[in-house]
């Protein structure tokens, strides 16, 4: 089970602050001892390991409960079909990372739309 961590100082993800949000939430998850669940470093145990599976599921729920309140309502719609905290994290990375197709497209659009005076 993760430790309680104060996240009230972390601004909600709004689509424009992803890098700072990711940095702050990563360390909040690490402080709560939940980062290994989100990152996938601690894999979901098999169904035959009941006690370990139950503890993993509880940690995953806690990680999800830490992430969801730290995203604005417009961002929550991206997460509703995610089954784990790791899926949530990966979805947000896919959408907001500088390497995402959407961000590359937006950058190219701005670049080609730029006019010299």
C-alpha positions in Angstrom: 0.0 0.0 0.0 1.3 3.5 -0.9 2.1 6.3 1.5 -0.2 9.4 1.7 1.3 12.2 -0.3 0.1 15.8 -0.5 -0.5 16.7 -4.1 -2.4 20.0 -3.5 0.6 22.0 -4.8 0.6 20.2 -8.2 -1.3 22.1 -10.9 -3.8 20.1 -12.9 -2.8 18.9 -16.3 -4.5 21.2 -18.8 -2.8 20.2 -22.0 -0.3 23.0 -22.0 1.7 22.1 -18.9 2.5 18.4 -19.5 6.2 18.4 -18.9 6.0 20.2 -15.5 2.9 18.1 -14.6 4.7 14.8 -15.5 7.7 15.8 -13.5 5.7 16.7 -10.4 3.3 13.7 -10.6 6.2 11.2 -11.2 7.8 12.3 -8.0 4.5 12.3 -6.1 4.0 8.7 -7.3 7.6 7.8 -6.2 7.0 9.4 -2.8 3.8 7.4 -2.4 5.7 4.2 -3.4 3.4 3.7 -6.4 5.7 4.6 -9.3 6.7 0.9 -10.0 3.1 0.1 -10.5 2.5 2.9 -13.0 5.8 2.5 -14.9 5.3 -1.2 -15.2 8.5 -2.1 -13.3 6.3 -4.1 -10.9 4.2 -6.3 -13.2 0.8 -7.5 -12.3 1.1 -10.9 -10.5 -0.6 -13.9 -12.0 -4.0 -14.9 -10.7 -2.7 -17.8 -8.7 -0.7 -15.4 -6.4 -3.8 -14.1 -4.7 -2.3 -12.1 -1.9 0.3 -10.5 -4.2 -2.4 -9.8 -6.8 -4.7 -8.2 -4.2 -1.8 -5.9 -3.0 -0.9 -5.0 -6.6 -4.6 -4.1 -7.5 -4.8 -2.0 -4.3 -1.6 -0.1 -5.3 -2.9 0.4 -8.8 -6.2 1.8 -7.5 -4.2 4.2 -5.2 -2.0 5.3 -8.1 -5.1 5.9 -10.3 -6.7 7.9 -7.4 -3.6 10.1 -7.3 -3.5 10.7 -11.1 -7.2 11.4 -11.8 -7.7 14.4 -9.5 -4.6 16.0 -11.0 -6.0 16.3 -14.5 -8.6 18.9 -15.7 -12.1 17.6 -16.7 -11.2 17.9 -20.4 -8.3 15.5 -19.9 -10.3 13.0 -17.9 -12.2 11.9 -21.1 -8.9 10.4 -22.3 -8.7 8.2 -19.3 -12.2 6.7 -18.9 -11.4 3.5 -20.8 -8.1 2.9 -19.1 -8.1 -0.1 -16.8 -4.9 0.6 -14.9 -2.9 3.6 -13.7 -0.2 2.5 -16.2 -2.6 2.7 -19.0 -3.7 6.2 -17.9 0.0 7.3 -17.7 0.7 5.9 -21.2 -2.4 7.5 -22.7 -1.5 10.9 -21.3 2.1 10.5 -22.6 0.8 9.5 -26.0 -1.4 12.6 -26.2 0.9 15.2 -24.6 4.5 14.1 -25.2 6.5 16.4 -27.5 7.1 13.3 -29.6 3.4 12.6 -30.1 2.0 12.7 -33.6 -0.5 15.4 -32.6 2.2 17.7 -31.2 4.4 17.2 -34.2 1.5 18.1 -36.5 0.7 21.2 -34.5 4.4 22.3 -34.6 4.6 21.8 -38.3 1.4 23.7 -38.9 2.7 26.6 -36.8 6.0 26.4 -38.6 4.6 26.4 -42.1 2.0 29.1 -41.2 4.7 31.4 -39.9 5.2 34.5 -42.1 8.2 36.7 -42.1 7.5 40.4 -42.0 
